[in-house]
Amino acid sequence: MNSYAVNNRSYRATFSASAVNAAAGGNVLTVLRTGGTEAYLTVDYLRLAVLDPNEVFTIGYENLNQSEFEHEGGTRNDPNFYFDPGDYSEVSGLDGAGLNRSTSEPFQSETDSEGFPRALVPSRPTVNIFFQLSAEEQARGRLRFRTRLQWLGTGSVHDMEFLMNGVSVQTLNGVSANTDVDFQFDAAAVQAVDGHNVFSVRQNNVTGASPWIQFDFLELQAVLSEAVPIAVETLGGAQQINWDSTGNWILQTTTNLVTGPWIDQPAAVPPISIPPPNPVKYYRLKQQP
């Protein structure tokens, strides 16, 4: 499936189950050393996971341990981390535009500036995760971000912000203890595109003599937009249709449920009254960008 020249680094690989003839029941995963100059090679951990099709990226392991990451700061790593390869030269995080990458970035590398920092500190208060979003993931309409902030410096208090494509999606002020973070936001609201995107985490402010805050893991998922509640009732011989007007929805109509076409009704504002149909007419809501 994959081969690597190993040098104190974390490696990950994804592959299709059908490509390796994965079957229900017994299977085997083999790690083979094919060369090298040392007498032995030690392994910290091995992890095999079935990826949910909704998973956009997962960085680190949800195990209350940050050993898979690098020590933050200095020349050990920089604020930009590339989960997926791609040309990010026109995508800007909080520290400027990205690079054109032919490979993804390892979680840890002791020989260069690559790797994911285990913590944010005042001298390195941001991390920008460059990644790819598929058309199917974008079409789901909503994104869910999860992380665990932990191992804060003794007595430190942090104001944190989370952004995607430069748009703020969540702030957490006064973080002073281990904190699980879990929130959702609209993909359209952050200009999520099929292709290159960036998710950023920023330490806006911190007090205390030990000003660090560390990560256990970071995860982004694509989730389906929640259905909009629609109420239909009969009033005075007519049908009244009502829906949540706080969302960015537009009413569409058609006379053929199978072939369409569906026609936008931009002037329709809930609630609307529909007289007895002649001919039959169908209605639906479409979410706008």
N, C-alpha and C positions, 0 to 999 in steps of 0.2 A: 504494500500500500504506500508506504513512505520510508525514506531513508534520510539520516541526518549525520553530520559530523558533530559529535557531542563535545561540549566544552563548558561544563557547569552551567547549563541553561535548562529552562523549562520548554518543552515542546508539546505541541498539540497538532492533531490531524483529524480531519473529518473525511468520511467515506460513505458510499452508498451500501446499505445492507445487501441489496441484491447483487452488487458487484463482487461481493466476497462470499456469495452463496449462503448468507445467514439463514438459518432455519429455526423453526420453533423446536426447542429441545436443546440437545448438546451442540456446543460450538467450541472453538479454541482460538485464542489470540496468542500469537507468538512474538516475542522480542528476541531478535537475533543479532549478536555482535559479529560484524563482518570484517573487522580489521581494527588496528590501533597499535599504539606503541607501549601502553601501560599493561601491567599484568592483570588488572581487574578494573571493573567499572561498578560503582555503587548506585543504587536507585533509591530515591526518596519516597516516591509513591507511583502507582499506576492507577488510572481511572478510566473506565469505559462507561459512557453514558449514551442513552438514546435521546437524541436531540428532538425536542418538541418542534414541530414545524413553525411555531409562532416565535421561536427564539431568534432574536436578531443578533445579540452578542451576550456572552457571559465571560467575564474576566475574573479569574481567581476561582476559588472553591468555597462554598458555603460551609465552612468547617471550623469557625472561630480561630483561624490561624492565618497569618499573612506571610508565611515563609516562602510562598511561591512568588512573591513580589520582591522588588529591589529596594534597598535603602534609598530614600529620597535625596534629591539635591546633588550639587556638585556637577561633575561630568559623568556621573553614573547613568543618568537618564535626562530627558528633556520633557517639557510640558506636553508634547504631542505624542500620542500613542496610536499606532495603526493596527486596528484589529483585522481589517481586510486590506488586501492590496488594491491599488487603483491610483488614478491621477487626481489628487486633491488640491492641485495648484489653484483652483478657482473656488475652493471651499475654505472659509476662514473660521477658525476657532477664536478663543479669547487671546491667543498669542500669535495671531496672524494666519496666513494661508498655509495649507499643508503641502506635502511633497508628492511627487509621482513615485509611488512605491510598487515594486514588482513582487514583493513578498509581504506577508503579515509580520507583525513584530512579536517576538517572544516575551513572555511575562518577565523573564529574568535573563540578564546577560552581563557577565563580569568583565568582559573585554572591550566594551564600547559603550556608547551613550544610549543604547536601546534598553527596553525593559519598562515595566509599569511601576511607578513609585508606590511604596506601601503607605505613604502618608502625605498630607498637605501641611506646609509650614509657611510662615510669613515670607521667607526667601523664595519659596516655590509654591504659591497659593492656588495654582490652577492645574488641572489636567484636562486635555482635550482628546476625546476618543473618536478617531476617524473610522467610519465603517460604511458598508454598503447596505442599502435597503432594496429589497426586491419589489417588483410591481405588485405581487400578491400581498406582501407585507404592507405596502403603502395603501393598497385598496381596503385593508381591514379598517382603516379610519382612526384607530386610536393606538397609542403606545403606552406601555406600562414599564416604569423604571423601579428597580429594587436595589438597595445596597444596605450594608450594615456598617455604621460608623462606630468605631470602638478604639479601645486603648488610648484614650485622650491623655494628654499630659496632665499631671497632677494639678488640680485647681484651675485648669483652663476652661474657658467658655468661648464657644465658636458661633459665628453667624455664617451659615452656609447657603449657597445658591446653586441651582441646577438649571442648565440651559441646553437647548437644542437648536443648532443653526443660528446661534446668537440670540434666541428668544428665551426669556426667562420663563420657566415652567413651574418652579417651586422654590420657596425660600424657607429655611429653618433657622430661626434666631434663638440664641441662648442655649445651644447644645452643650450640656455639661456632663453627660453620661452616655454610656453605650446606647445607641439609638438605631432601631430598624426603620428604614425609609421605604415607603411603598406608595406610589401615586401614579395616576394616569393622566394623559393629556391628548388633545386632538392632533392628529398628524398634520392636518391642513393648517392649523394655527401656527405651526413652527416651520412651514414651507418644506415639509418632508418630501423628498423626491425619490423616484425610482433611480437609484444610483448612489452618488456620493453625499454623505451627511456627516455631521460632527455633533457629539454630545459632550458637554463640558460640565465640570464640577469646580466651584470656586469657594475658597475660604475668604469671605468678605471682610471679616473682622475677628480678632481673637484677643483675649486678655489672659494673663497668667504668665508665670516664668517659664513654663514648659508648654510652648504653644503648638503642639502637634495634634493631629487627629488622623487616625488610620482607617484603612479599609479592610473588611473581610472578603468581600466580593462585590462586583457590580454587574447588573443584568438589565437588558432591555428586551422587551417582548412586544410583538404586534398582536393586538387583541381586537375583536370585532366591536364596532360601535354598538352601544346599547340601543335597542328598539325604542322609537319614540311612541309614548302612549297616545293613542288616538281614541277619542270618544265619539260614538255615533248614537243619536237619539232622534225620535220622531216628535216634532213640534208643529201643531197646526196642519198636519197633512204633508209636511215637508221633512226631509232628512237634514239634521244639523250635524256638521262635522267639526270637531274641535281638536286641537293638538297643542303641544307645548310651543309657545311662540318665542321662547328664549333661545332656542337653537336656530341655526342658520338653515332653515328648511324651506323648500318651495313646493307648492302643490302642482301635481301633474295629472292630466286626464287623457283617456283614450276610449274609443268605442270598440276596440278589439283587444281583448286581454292576451291573445296569443301573438299576434303580429304587430300590435301597436299601430302607429307610432304614439309615444307618450309626449304630450304637449305641455310645456310650462305654462303655469297660470300665475305670473308674477304679481298680479293685483290682488290675489286671494289672501286675505288676512283672517286668522281664526277668531271667532267661529264663523263658518259660512253656512248658508241655508241653501239646500238643493231641492228644487221642486221635483215632483214625480217625473222620472226620466222617460223621455221619448225622443230619440231611441235610448237604449241602455247605455250608460256611461260608467266608466271605472275611474277610480281615484287612487293616487298614491303620493307619498312624500319622498322627495329627493334632497339629500344633504348637499349643500353648496360648499365650495372651497372657502 
